[in-house]
Amino acid sequence: MPRPTAAQFAYGSCTVIFSTLAMLLLSQTSSGPGVALVAVAALALGLLVAMTVPQPKARTLTAVPSRRPDADREPVPAARVAAGAGETARGRAA
């Protein structure tokens, strides 16, 4: 069974509180069994509301490659790159 979300807690709690107040005011009960019945009915209604709140869709994670495609090539030292670029430029200039 999945864990309840924050929205489910919020909707269920608000339903319990407001339905309890509404039923106590409308029924004008002051006896112990009457208040207990109203409380049980409000809890049942809150549970019903909390369970009918839609669950968020499960997100699918995309596969991330463990290595970059160019990771197979050996790194070229910077000195060799600079020397090679300079020789090419000198060869064209001469």
N, C-alpha and C positions, 0 to 999 in steps of 0.2 A: 504494500500500500504506500503510495507516495506521500511525502510530507506535505502538510497544508502550507499554502503560500501566505504571504502577508495580506493579500487581498481577501483571502478566505477568512483569516482571523479578524480582519477589520469588519467585513460585512456581517459575519456571524455575531461578533460582539455588539455591534450597533443594533442588530436585529433583536438580540436578547434584551438590551437595555430599553430600547424604545417600545418594543412590544410589551414588556413587563409594565412599564409606566402606563401605556395606553389601556391595557386590560385591567389594571388596578383602578384607574380613573373611571373607566366605563362600567365596570362591575360594581364599584363602590363597596367591595367586600372588606371586612375588617376582622374576620375570623381567621384563625390559624390555618385550618384546612383549606379555606378559600385562597389565602395568599400562597400556600404551598402548591395548590393546583395551578394557579396563575404562573408561578415560577417554573414549574415543570413544563407547562405548555410553552412558555417563552424559550426555555432551553431547547425544547424539541424543534421549535420554529427556527431558532438560531442555527441549530445543527443542520437542518434542512437547507437553509439559505447558504450556509458555508459550503456544503457539499455540492450545490448546484452551480457555484461560481466556476466558470470554465478554467481548466488547467492551461498554463502556457504551453505552446507547442515545443516539443523537444528539438533543440537545434542540432543539426548534423555538422560535425566538424570535418573540414576538408583535410586531406592528407598533405602534410608538409614534407617536402623531400628532405632527407637527412643530410644530404650533401649538395652543394651547388654543382651545376653541370661543368663549370670550368675548374672545379677542384681537382680533377684528374691530371691536369697539366702541372708541370713543375714551375715554381716561381722563377722568374728571371731576375738576377741581381741588377740593381739600379745602375751600377758602374758599367756593366756589360751593355745595357740598353743605351746609355749615354755614349759610350765609345762607338758602338755600332751606328748610331744615328749620325755621329760626327764624321765617321769615315765615309758614309754614304754621301753626306753633303759635300765633303771635300772632293770625293771622286767625281761628282757631277760638275763641280766648279772648275776642276782642272782641265 
